[in-house]
Amino acid sequence: MASITLNALAHTYTENPTKPEDYAIREMTHVWEQGGAFALLGPSGCGKSTLLNIISGLLKPSNGEVLFDGKRVNELKPEERNIAQVFQFPVIYDTMTVFDNLAFPLRNIGVPEHKIKSKVHEVAEILELSDQLKRKAKGLSADQKQKVSMGRGLVRDNVSAILFDEPLTVIDPQLKWKLRRKLKQIHEQFNITMVYVTHDQLEASTFADKIAVMYNGQIVQFGTPRELFENPTHTFVGYFIGSPGMNFFEATLENRDQQDKLVFGKEEISVSDAMLARLKAMGANKVKVGIRPEFVHVWDGKNNDAFAVEVDYVEDLGTYKILSFIFQGQMMKARLSEDQQVPSGQIYVSFPEQWTKIYVDEYLVDITDSAIAVDQAQEISHAN
Ligand SMILES: Nc1ncnc2c1ncn2[C@@H]1O[C@H](COP(=O)(O)OP(=O)(O)OP(=O)(O)O)[C@@H](O)[C@H]1O
């Protein structure tokens, strides 16, 4: 078991990179703590597989270091790293029995047969494969084959970490949740560091305690599923997490009647004085405002803080409804409970200040005391 540290890591497939877009992994420093269950979540092409292959040693990074428990492993071959990797498609030997497939990694390193037998039976028991041990792998279903792949990762005692690269892609939907639960159970039992790559937010949040959201070769936020939902620190996280994703609109900081205001179209958006002061100090005239559909309040009648908007349409999704409305010419969404009635035509919506997030250059403007203290310390150190 090990912690995995990526230190100033970067990777490019281009011979002479000149710009950030030439990098599949843009410089990143990141730590996966020992024993954690993590997900690496992001859209196709953002660099997830590249990152996993660098950790397992299948790929040599262009820059930076990979450390296991603080020790540099860049020079170690994949088989010397004690990392198990489970791929999208099960990697097993069809002509061998399930037992021999599971025994293979142990026979390779010369473990005595009696030890192999007990270890294979132990892992088969956990994976519910005990009654399949004598079968040839060829006849197994896709989910059973993937379980054998996982089992091959688990039989070795000295495995530092298991990396899963979209392991449930070929599994039938009704079996996915079963395998996901199995993985969670295995994590609890073995206390192994696990990194699970997926582009599916549901898969990520049911498996992982903490999720790294990846976008354009960078980890833009690392947090619990709840943190990613309630406090996205990058607009991509707001957009990618949630169903539907966060609403965004561009607003400007304007001085009206000697007071700074955040303005969108004809409306003033309510934010705290501390936020207005912070934006002014940053010299940010244009910002993005983000609010999750779940946090938009919908009212039947006029209300002090509420804006008059036009209902566009309502989608009934069985257990909840999605209301689409037009606010100052822009389409936005609110998520409502199934029993909430929505009148047609004009309605009123409000955006609670607590859930109204402000972004500058795609990053959240954080006005908590600790965030401001860090910024000020950085400004002082730059000034010196
Ligand atoms: N062998 C390669 N040679 C050149 N470019 C590559 C190679 N492998 C990946 N890339 C590029 O690097 C970027 C990151 O790819 P990567 O496969 O790591 O992303 P991913 O997030 O795992 O995507 P997916 O979910 O589709 O597998 C992409 O732009 C991809 O086209």
PDBQT file of the ligand as one rigid body, heavy atoms in Angstrom, charges set to zero:
ROOT
HETATM    1  N1  LIG A 401      -0.224   7.511 -28.097  1.00  0.00    +0.000 N 
HETATM    2  C1  LIG A 401      -0.644   8.755 -28.295  1.00  0.00    +0.000 A 
HETATM    3  N2  LIG A 401      -0.069   9.549 -29.238  1.00  0.00    +0.000 NA
HETATM    4  C2  LIG A 401      -0.482  10.816 -29.449  1.00  0.00    +0.000 A 
HETATM    5  N3  LIG A 401      -1.473  11.412 -28.757  1.00  0.00    +0.000 NA
HETATM    6  C3  LIG A 401      -2.095  10.703 -27.806  1.00  0.00    +0.000 A 
HETATM    7  C4  LIG A 401      -1.718   9.330 -27.524  1.00  0.00    +0.000 A 
HETATM    8  N4  LIG A 401      -2.507   8.875 -26.525  1.00  0.00    +0.000 NA
HETATM    9  C5  LIG A 401      -3.332   9.904 -26.188  1.00  0.00    +0.000 A 
HETATM   10  N5  LIG A 401      -3.091  10.990 -26.949  1.00  0.00    +0.000 N 
HETATM   11  C6  LIG A 401      -3.757  12.304 -26.864  1.00  0.00    +0.000 C 
HETATM   12  O1  LIG A 401      -3.585  12.789 -25.537  1.00  0.00    +0.000 OA
HETATM   13  C7  LIG A 401      -4.779  13.405 -25.047  1.00  0.00    +0.000 C 
HETATM   14  C8  LIG A 401      -5.221  12.687 -23.783  1.00  0.00    +0.000 C 
HETATM   15  O2  LIG A 401      -5.621  11.345 -24.124  1.00  0.00    +0.000 OA
HETATM   16  P1  LIG A 401      -6.047  10.246 -23.040  1.00  0.00    +0.000 P 
HETATM   17  O3  LIG A 401      -6.303   8.971 -23.759  1.00  0.00    +0.000 OA
HETATM   18  O4  LIG A 401      -5.062  10.239 -21.932  1.00  0.00    +0.000 OA
HETATM   19  O5  LIG A 401      -7.420  10.871 -22.527  1.00  0.00    +0.000 OA
HETATM   20  P2  LIG A 401      -8.616  10.169 -21.745  1.00  0.00    +0.000 P 
HETATM   21  O6  LIG A 401      -9.167  11.209 -20.835  1.00  0.00    +0.000 OA
HETATM   22  O7  LIG A 401      -8.168   8.901 -21.141  1.00  0.00    +0.000 OA
HETATM   23  O8  LIG A 401      -9.638   9.896 -22.920  1.00  0.00    +0.000 OA
HETATM   24  P3  LIG A 401     -10.624   8.624 -23.138  1.00  0.00    +0.000 P 
HETATM   25  O9  LIG A 401     -11.615   8.655 -22.037  1.00  0.00    +0.000 OA
HETATM   26  O10 LIG A 401     -11.215   8.903 -24.494  1.00  0.00    +0.000 OA
HETATM   27  O11 LIG A 401      -9.732   7.409 -23.127  1.00  0.00    +0.000 OA
HETATM   28  C9  LIG A 401      -5.777  13.329 -26.190  1.00  0.00    +0.000 C 
HETATM   29  O12 LIG A 401      -5.719  14.551 -26.890  1.00  0.00    +0.000 OA
HETATM   30  C10 LIG A 401      -5.275  12.185 -27.057  1.00  0.00    +0.000 C 
HETATM   31  O13 LIG A 401      -5.628  12.387 -28.413  1.00  0.00    +0.000 OA
ENDROOT
TORSDOF 0
